[in-house]
Amino acid sequence: MSGIWGKLVGGVAGFALGGPLGALLGTAAGHFVDLKREDDDGPPPRGPADLTASRQAAFAVAMIVLSAKMAKADGRVTRDEISAFKDIFKIPPGDMKGVGRLFDQAKKTAEGYEPYARQVAKLFAGNPAVLEELLGGLFHIARADGVIHPGEIEFLRGVSAIFGFADRDFERIREVHAGSMPGGVPEPYTVLGVTPASTDEEIKKAYRTLVRENHPDTLIAQGLPQDFIDLAHEKMAAINGAYDQIRKQRGF
């Protein structure tokens, strides 16, 4: 087992995580829990390192659980969406069964997505850029079959609201990911969260802020698991592309 996934399917992270995400993880882990305990060297560390590990576990579990809940939004899971799921997560073959168990358990539970979204929103309350990455991962999966179902948009908008994003923020995040679908062209001003009426200095300031907040190293330090680094690079590419397009148009 490697990365965050071995810890998750072992059930260890579930006990440190707590809340609805931890409870669901513990249920899905089942017999994996006792097996992993035999390999533990002792109690989990406490302090900054333990907090970072809990945040990484929360991000990974929330991505799986919310993906499963989103799959119910349009009533089906396509092969393209499954491939996108595996592409984002890069799950080692030995951990795939345990992650699939968690996904299936999340689909079967009667609870809606709201309790899980609220828990991860609270944990990352001071790190909205990490929450954007989670939302971006869900967009990546939703768009994998070439179309984002209205039910999925409604779901994503609801998650975004729980995460504390305003409507304008949601449209910016949506443009970054949905605008880059096959045949689509992201609207650069929307990607940067500005308008054609914005001044050059306002655009430069918005760009610098987005680069600072969304730099992969910054996100990793705030709890984004290393396994998800491709999501961060994809978003940075969209931000840089939008800025270059506006810069060339305006000649600054």
Secondary structure as GFF3:
##gff-version 3
##sequence-region A 1 252
A	DSSP	alpha_helix	3	9	.	.	.	ID=ss1
A	DSSP	alpha_helix	12	17	.	.	.	ID=ss2
A	DSSP	alpha_helix	19	29	.	.	.	ID=ss3
A	DSSP	alpha_helix	32	37	.	.	.	ID=ss4
A	DSSP	alpha_helix	48	71	.	.	.	ID=ss5
A	DSSP	alpha_helix	79	89	.	.	.	ID=ss6
A	DSSP	alpha_helix	93	108	.	.	.	ID=ss7
A	DSSP	alpha_helix	114	123	.	.	.	ID=ss8
A	DSSP	alpha_helix	128	142	.	.	.	ID=ss9
A	DSSP	alpha_helix	150	162	.	.	.	ID=ss10
A	DSSP	alpha_helix	167	178	.	.	.	ID=ss11
A	DSSP	alpha_helix	188	192	.	.	.	ID=ss12
A	DSSP	alpha_helix	200	214	.	.	.	ID=ss13
A	DSSP	alpha_helix	216	221	.	.	.	ID=ss14
A	DSSP	three_ten_helix	226	228	.	.	.	ID=ss15
A	DSSP	alpha_helix	229	250	.	.	.	ID=ss16
###
